[in-house]
Amino acid sequence: MISTAIRVARVGSAAELAAAVLMVAGFPALMLAALVPSVPAFTAAAAVTYLADHYLHRKGSYLINRLGKVRAGLSIRFLIRQLLLVLLLARLSLADNLIYYGAIACFIAFYGLQAPHGALVQLIRNRRRMPVATRNVDLASRIRIPDAPPRRLLHRSAEKMLHLDLAAVVGILVAAQVKSALIGFIGIGITVAVATLYVLALVPYVRGRKIPPNAEKVLAAVDDWLGEYKPETVLYFSGSKDSAYQVNMWLDTMEKLDSKPLIILRERAILNNLAPTTVPVICVPGGVHLMNMDLSTVRVALYAANVGKNIHMLRVPTIKHVFIGHGDSDKLASVNPYSKVYDEVWTAGRAGRDRYAIADVGVRDDDIVEVGRPQLAPIQTWQGVPEGRIPTVLYAPTWEGWDGNPGNTSVVLAGENIVKQLVQADPPVRVLYKPHPFTGNVSKEAGAAHRRITALVQKAAAERAINTRFVADTAAQAQAKAELSRIEARLAQLSGSGGDRGDEAVATRDGLIDVARHEEAARLRAEWNDAYWRSFPSWEHRVITGAEPRLYDCFNVSDAMVSDISSVVSDFIASGKPYAVTDSAGVGVEEFKRNNTAVRAAVILSNSASELGELLGAVRAPDADPLAEDRKELKRYLLGPDEPTSLEQFNTAVANLALKAETRNVGQQSRDAAALAESEAELANAVPGQRVPTAGDTDGVGTG
């Protein structure tokens, strides 16, 4: 029942639910205490509402947001509490007492200070919001960007300001109880004085050297940096904060380009979720600002997603534009008709080319280039199950998508069957469940199925932990956990977590990455991954969510995978390991393989998952695996040859396209020059006997 209430109220825990109930019930209790009247009861109810409100704000509860939507926001709640306090004083027959008028005057003055406080906070935030935000771009040497105001002034500023009424409320309640106005006026004085000081403390940050330069100066500094750096290849990306993974997967490739790379983002949320990189990054939310940036040296623009904001870059004719996508699969998104707006479309292997030919969406075969998948380099090829370890099967379903197609994900119809059979397999296997991060975002059924699958895995893990058949090396695990703590502490130091990192302007000013620290962090993340898998038994079932460990890390510790039609399957094929794909829509094995290239070397599962035995058989006896050769052939077809490497193919494609762009631009300049010369010649011959004036001539006046 509690879990249902938590889900309905959309709070994160039982503690949040309790705080929400106490806060909502506290206000009727305040009214009752004021009407009775009872100072102790009012004090207790007020304390409950203060504490519950503060707790929910600190937790960022969804309920707080909803209260604001129904006109019961933070300011209203404080105002109601203060009005009820005035009602209490009236019911105590203190309406003729100075404390009654003092309370009313205090709250009027207090709310009078809210307007300048809110205006100053908003003005500071607006003035410190940069027209562009950057990383690894040296703007500090070009413009002066002052430090941000202390975090204590701006962080949750409205809540802090309103809570300053606490001194007045406490003083008035004590005054009402002891029948002495003096202590009430002391509390009132503290509230008004501190609130006034809070407003005055904000004033210096809206004037003079405390504010960053205006947009014109910032954009000029960015153009100055661009003119010095001279970027050649741009990775352009726009999307929601949840889609940051689509650009993050290309960061390593961008760092290894032979040409000078630059990343252009369109949303601040993406910048905030961008993984660490040494590549210069410019976030340009405004389309006009982007179109006015000096990108004259850029020859190739790479696009990881088909979105409307791409048009702001696509309009630049001196650049060749390429769709590289964020995965390779047989989903309809992989043959989006939008792709024909690009000069070229790069696919991993021959399969991508054939996919566009079959779809017939206007992308010409001449415009398709096979470049492999550079991101797949970390995926290790299979050498069989190590001696002494039970096999590991990864269940990595995709999400439900936007269109409600039952074939999108196996989670709803097949997920529980898959997990039940895997955890009950004999000989045993270990199950890793790593769902897509979007699972449940659209479909309630998918969200509910995900929670049931999670419960199944966790229950099986608990049962296995007490089974004497499975023995854990507790000493080794304790050592690995100690390593994890050490690594995480050092990574926190390197990332600066837990400190006051300022605001967007400061992050832009101080955004030059320390390469040595970046390399150390990369090494530590690899060590963290190794320690993570050693921190629990190799037979323990596990639910894996969040960014770490990464999907490819899960690939490397697994011996087989069950998934759905998505780029996950195409990527897993690089490992050469057995895999199964669920035909959730029930189209049939032959039709399913005909429609989806990536499953042609897979075990096809129905929603009952009764075919899982074939997959487990291939894992336990690789020599008898009937699909082993099919997987090798399919890997070449989907992902291209192993030699040259994908990174070499990618760099070659960039260089070739840059040459095409330069050839086009030189040709255009030649045509423009020829047209100008022709125009001048026509002008010179327009009137017989009249010549074209030279720079030294005066306007219609002879030199005598």
N, C-alpha and C positions, 0 to 999 in steps of 0.2 A: 504493500500500500504506500509506504514511504517513497519507494522508487518511482511509483506512478506519479505521486505528488511532485517529486523533484522534476520529473520529465514534463509534467503539465506546466509547472511554474517556471520551467527552463532555468533552474538554478543548478549550481555545480555540485552541491553536496547537501547532506542532511543538516549541517551547521548553517549553511546559507538559507535553507528552507526554514529552519527554526528562527533565524534572525528576521526573515521576511514576515513570518507569522507574528513575532513579537512587535515588530515595527507597525504593522497594519493594525494589530489589536491595541497597541499602546495609545493611539489617538482617541478612540472611544473611551478608554480608561482615563485619559487626561480630562476629557469633558465631564465624565462622571465625578471625578475627584474635585473639579472646579465647582460643580453644582452642589455637591454635598454640603459644605465645602470641607476639604481635608488637605492641609499643607503636606503632611507626610506622604499621603497617597499620591498627591500630585507630583511630589519630588521623585518618588519611586517610578511612576509611570514616565515622567520626563527623562529620567536617567536611562530607562529601557529604550525609549525612542532615539535618544542621542546615540547610545552605544550600537544599537542595531543598524541605524542609518549609516554610521561611520564604518561599520564592518562590511556592509553591503557595497559601499562605495570603494572601499579598499580592495574588495574582491572583484570589482568591475561587474557586478551582478547584472544580468539581463533585466531583472525586475526593476532596477533603478531607471533604466532606459524606458521601460514601458510606463512607469508612473509619470514620467515627464510627458509622454504622449497623451495621457488622459488628464492633463492639467493638474497633476498632483506632484509636480516636480519639487526639487530641493527647496527653492525659495518659498513655495507655497507651504511646505511642511513646517518650515521654521516660523513662517508668519502665523500659521494656525496655532502652533504651540505658544507663541507670544500673546496672541489674542486670548487664548484660554487662560493664560496667566493673568491678564487684565481682568477677565471674568472672575477668576478666583479672588482677586483683590476686592472686586465689587461685592461678591457673595460674603466676604469676610467683614463687610461694612467698613471698608477702608476707602470708600469713594471720596470722602472728604479729607483724606490724609494726603500729605505731600508726596508720599511714596507712590500713590496712585497716579498723580499727575507726572511725577518723575518717570515712572515706567512708560507712560504713554509718550512723553517727550523723548525718552531714550530710544524707543523703538522707531519713532518717526525719524529721528536723526540718524539712527543706525541704517534704516532703509534708504535714507537720503544719501548716505555714503556708498551704497551699493552701485549707484549709477556711475559715478566717476571711477570707482574701482573697476567695474566691468569694462568701461570704455578704455581705461588705461591698459588693462590686460590685453584687450583685443587689439588696440593700437600697437602695442609692443610686438605682439605676435605677427601682425600684418607687416610691420616694418622690418621685422627680422626674417620674414619669409622671402627667400631669394627667388628671382625669376628663373634661375637655374640652380640646381644643386649638383655638386661634383664629387668625385673621388679620384685620387691620383692625378689631379690637375692642379698645377701650381698657380693659384690665384693670390696667395698671401703676399707674394713679391710684387704684385701688380695693383692690388687695392687693399685698403685697410678694413678688416672685418673685426669689430670689437667683440669682446667676450660677451657671452649670454648673461642675462640677469641671473642671480642665484636661483637655483631650482626651487628653493623653499618659497620664493615669491610667486612663481607661476604655476607650479605643479598643483593641480586640483585647487586652484585659487578660489573659485566660488565657494567650495565647501569650507575652505579655511576661513574665508571672510565671514561666512554665516555663523561658523562655530564661535566666533568672537563674542556672540551674545551670551555665551555661557556664564561669564562673570556677572553680567547684569541679572540673568535669570536666578543664579544662585544667591546673589545679594538680596534680590527682591523677596525670594522665598524665605530666607533667613529673617529678613525684616518683618515679613508677615507673621512669622512664627513667634518672634520675640517682642513684637510690637515696638520696634525701634527703627526709625527711618534711616538713621545714619549709615548702617552697614549696607542698606539698599543703595544709597547714593554712592557709596564707595564702589560697589560693583558696577553701577551705571557709569561712573566716571572712568573705571578701567576699560569697560567695553568701548565707550565712545573715543577715549584717548588712543587705545591700541588700534581701533579701526581707522582712525584718522592718520595715525603713523603708518599704517599699512598702505593707505592711499598715497601718502607723501613719499614713501619709499619707492614707489613705482615711477614717480614723475621724472627722475633723472634719465630713465631709460627710453624716453620718447623724444629726446632732444640732443643736439650737439654730437659729440664723439661717441656717444653710447649707441648710436644707431648705424647699421651698415649703409654703404653707399646705395644710391638709387639704382633702379633697373638698368638705366642707360649705361652707367659706369660698369656695372657687373657684366653686362653683355659685351661691352667693349673689351673688358679684360679677358673674357672667354675667347673672343675673336682674336685677340692678341696672342693668347696661348695657342690657339689653333694654327695661327700663322707661323708660329715658331715650331710647333710639334709636327705639323704637316701630316695628318692622318691619311691613310690610304685605303683601309678597309674598315667598314663600319658594321657592327652588329646592332640592328635596330629592333626595339621591342616595345610593345604596348600590351597591357592586359591587367587583370585584377590581381590583387595581392596573392591570391591562391595559385596564380599561374607563374609565380617567380621561378619555379623549378624548370620551366621551359627555356628560360634564358640561362639559368645556372648550369644546365648541362653543356652549354657551349663555352663556358669561361675558360676551361683548360685548353680547348682548341684555339681560342682567340689568343691566349698567352703564347702559343707555339707557332703562330703565323710568321711567315717570312716577311710580310709587309707590316707597316705600322698600324696597329689595331686601335679602334675606338669603339666604345659601347654607348649608344644613345638610347635612353629610356624616356618614356612619356609620363609615367606615374610615380609619384613619390613613394607610394606603397611598395612598388617593385624595388626601388632603390633601397628601402629599409629592409627588404627581405633578400637582397642580393648577397650571394656568398662572397667571401673574401677573394679578391683578385688583384693582380698587378696591372691590369689593363686600365687605362684612363676611362672614366665613366662620366657622362654628362646626362643629367636628368632635365628634360625640357618640357614641362607640362603645357606651356602655351604654344599653339600651332604657329602663330605669327612669329614668335621668338625663334622657333626652329627654322622657319622658312627664311629668316633674315640672318641666320648664322653663316659664317664663312666656311663652307665645306668644299672649296674649290679644288683642294688636293685629293679629295676622296674619289676613288675610281670604282670601288665595289661596295655595295650595300647588301648585307645578308639579313633575311627576315625569317624569324623562327615561328611566326604565327600570322594567320590571315585575319587582320583586324582593320577597322575603318580608318584608324589614324595612320596607317601605312601611307595613305595618299599624300601626306605632308612631306614625305621623303621621296615617294615615287615620282613626284612632279619634277624632280631635278634631272634634266636631260644629260648632264655631263657624267652621271654615275650609271653604271650597269647594276641592275637590281636582280637579286637571286632569292628564291624561296628555298630555304634549307629545312624548314619544319622543326618539329621537336619530337620526332619519333617516326618509325617506319612500320606501317601496318596496313591491313586491308580494310580498315574503316573508311567510310565515305569521306572523312576529313582529309584523307591522304590523296584524294583526287578532287579537291575543291575547285570548281570552275574559276574561282577568284585567281587561281594560280597563273592564269594566262596573262595577267597584267605584268608579270615579271619578264625580264630578258631571258633568264634561264631558270630552270627548276633542277635542283640537285637531289639525286636519290642515292640510296646506299648501293644498290646493285641493279641488275637487269630487271628484277621483279618490279621495281618502281617505274621503270620505263614502260614495261608491258601493261602495268596497271593504268597508266594514263591513256595508252593506246586503246585499251578495252573500254574505258570510261567515255572516251570521245568527248571531252569537255573543252576542247579548243587549245590544249597545250600541244605544240608541235614536237615531233620526235627530235628534230634538229636542236631544239631548245633544252633538251634534257641531258644532263651530264651525270655520270655515275662516279661518285667520290668515296664510296664506303661509309663507314660510321666511325669517325675518330674517337667518339666517346666510349667505344666498346673495348678499347685497349686494356682497361683494368680487369676485364672478364677472363678468368682462367679456364683453360680447356680441361676436360674431364680426364682423370687418370684412374677412374674406378673408385669404389668405396675403400677408404684406408682400412688396413688390418685392425681389427679390434673395435671398430666403431660401427654402430648401427646406421643404416642409411637415413639421410635427411631429405624430406620432401617439402618443398616450398609451395604453399598455396597463396598465389598473388593475383587475386581477381581484379578486374578493372571496375570502374564505377558504373552507375546506371544510365548516365548520359541525360540529355535534355528531352529526348523524343519518346521515352517510355517504351522503346523497343525491348522485348524480353530477351533478345539475343545479345544485348550489350554486356550484361554481367551475369555470372553464374551465382552470385551471392543469394539472390532471392529464391530461386527454384532448386538449385543444386548444392549450394554451399554447405548446408548442414549434412547432406548425404556424403559429400566428399570428405569432410572432416571426421564424421563418425567412422567411416570405413578406414581412414588412415590411422586414427588413434586406436582402432581395434585390430589392426593388421597383425598377422602372425606368420612368419617372424616379424618382430616389431620394427617400426620406423619412428623417427622423430619428425614432428610437424612444426613448421614455421608458418604462421599466418601473418601476411603483410598485406592489408587491404589498401586500395587506392585512397589517397587522402580526401577525395571528394565523395567517398561512399556515404550515402544517406543525405547528401545535400539537397537532392531533388525528391527522392522517393522515400516516404516514411517506411514502406515495406522493406526497402534495402537497408535503411538504418536499423530497423528492428531485427532483420536477419543477421546483420553484422554483429549486433549485441549478443544474439543467441550463439553465433559461431564463436565469438570471443569467450563466452561462458563455457562452451564445450571444450575448447582448448585448455582453458584454465582448470577446469574440473579434471580433465585427463592428466594434466601436469601434476596436480595435487595427488591423484591416485598413484601415479607412477613414482612420486617422491617417497611414498611410504611402502612401496613394493620392494621386498628384499632382493628381488631379481636384479634390481638396478642399484649399483653402488656408486656413490659420489666420492671424488677425491677432495675432501673438504679443505685440506691444507693448500692444495693448488688453487682452489677457487678463492680462498681467503687471500692468497697472495695476488691473484689476478684482480680482485676487488680493491686491494690496496693500491695496485698499479693504476686502476681506473680513477681512484680518488686523487692520486698524485697528478695524473695526466690532466684530469678535469680542472684541478686547481691551477695548473700552469696555463692551460688554455684560457681559463677565465682571466688570468693576469694578462695574457697576450691580447685578448679581445677587449680588455678594459671593462669587463662586465662588473656591475655593482658600483661603479663610480658615477660621478656627475659628468656625462658626456656632452653637456650643453645642448644646443638646438641645431637646426638645419644649417644655419649660417656658420656656426663653429665647426660642425662636421665637414662642411665644404672647405673652410679655411685649413683645418688640420687633417684633411683627408688623404694626404700623401702616405702611402703604405710603406712600412719598413720591410724591405725585401727579406732581410735576415729573419725577422720575426715571422713573416709570412711563410718562409720555408720551414722554420721550426714548427709552426702550427701545422703545416701539411704533414710533417714527419710525425708529430704527436697524434694527429688524427689517425694515421695508419697504425700507430702503436695502440691507440685507444680501441680500434676495431679488433686487433688481435687479442687484447686483454678482455674485451667484452665477451667474445665467444669462449674464452677460457674461464670466465667468471661464473659459469653454471655448467652442469653436466652436459655432455654431448648427446645425451638421450632425452633431455628435458624439452617438452613441448613449449612453444613460445609464441606469444602474440607480439608483433613488432609494429609499432606505429611511430610517427614522428620522423624527423630527418635522419636520425642516426639509429642503428646502422643503415647505410644506404642500400638501395635495392641490389646494386651490383655486388655488395658485400654479402648479401643473402644468397645471391647466385653462387658465389664462390664456396660457401660452406654447404651448399645443397648438392644432392646427387640427382634430383629430378624436380620437375615443377609442374603444377597444375595451374592453368590460367584461362583467360578469355581472349577473344580477338582484340589485340591491342599491340602497341609497340613493345610491350614487355615480352611477348612471345618472340618477336623478331630479334630482340636483343639477346634473349636466352639462347637462341639457336647458335650464337657465337661460341657458346661453351661446349657444344657438341653433346650435351647431356640429354637423356630421354625427357620427353615432356608430353603433357596431355592438355587438350583444349576442350572446353565444354560447349557442346551444341545446345545452348539453352533454349533457342527458338525451335528446336526440334525439326530442322529441315532435312535431316538424314545425312549419313556419313558421306555418300558420294557427292551430293549437292553441296554439302558443307566444304568439302575439299576443293570442289570446283570453284566455289565462290571466294575461298580464302587461301591464298598461296601459302601462308605461313604454317598452315596445319597439315600440309601434305606429307610431312614426316612425323606427325603426332599421333598419339593414341586419342581417338575421339570419344569423349564421354557423353552419355545421355544424362538427363537430369537425375537419374537414379544413381549415377556413378558406378554402375555395376562393372564397367570395363576397367576399373582401376587395377585389377590384378595383372593386366598386360603391362602396365607401366611399372609396377613393382617387380614383375618378373624380369624386365629389361635392366632394372637397377641391380638386382641380385645376381643375374647371370649375363653380363655384358657380351660375352662371346656368342650367346644365343639370341641376341637382340636382332629381330628381323628388320628394324628400321634404322640401324646404325649407318649404313651406306646412303640411305635416303637423306638422312640428316646432313651428311657431308656435302652431298650434291645441292641440297636446298640452301645450305649456308652460303655456298658460292653464288647461287642464283639471287638470294636476298641481299647479301652483304658485300658481294664482290670478292675478288681474289685476295689472298693473304699478302701477296707481294705485287706491286709495291704497297707499303702500309697505307692505311686510310689517311693518315696525316699527310703523307707525301702526295697522295692523290688530291687531297683537299687543297694543299698549297699550290699544286700545279694548276688546279681549276681556277683558283683566285688569280694567279699570275696571268693565265690565258685571258680571263675576262677583263682584267685590268688593261691588258694590251689592246683588247677590242675597244674598251672605253677611250683609251688614249688615241687610238687610230680614228675613232669617230670624232673626237674633239679637235684633233689636228685637221681633219678633213673639213670640219665645220668652219674652223678659223680660216682655212684657205679659201673656202667658198665665200665667206664674209669679206675677206680681203679683196678677192676678185670682184665681188659685187660693188665694193666701195670704189675700187679703181675704175670700174666701168661707169659708175655714176659720175665720178669726177670728170672722166673723159667726155661723157655726154654733156655735162655742164659746160665744159670748156668749148665744145663745138656747137653749143646751143645758139649763139649769136656770132655771125661771121665778123672777124676783125676784133672781137672782144676776147681778152684773155682772163684767166682766173686770177683774182688778186692774190698776192703773196702776203706773208705775215708782216713784211715791212711796209706794205702800202698803207696810206691813210685812207679814210673812208670818203672817197669821192673828191679828194683834194690832191692836186698835182704837187710834185716836189719842186717844180720850177726850175 
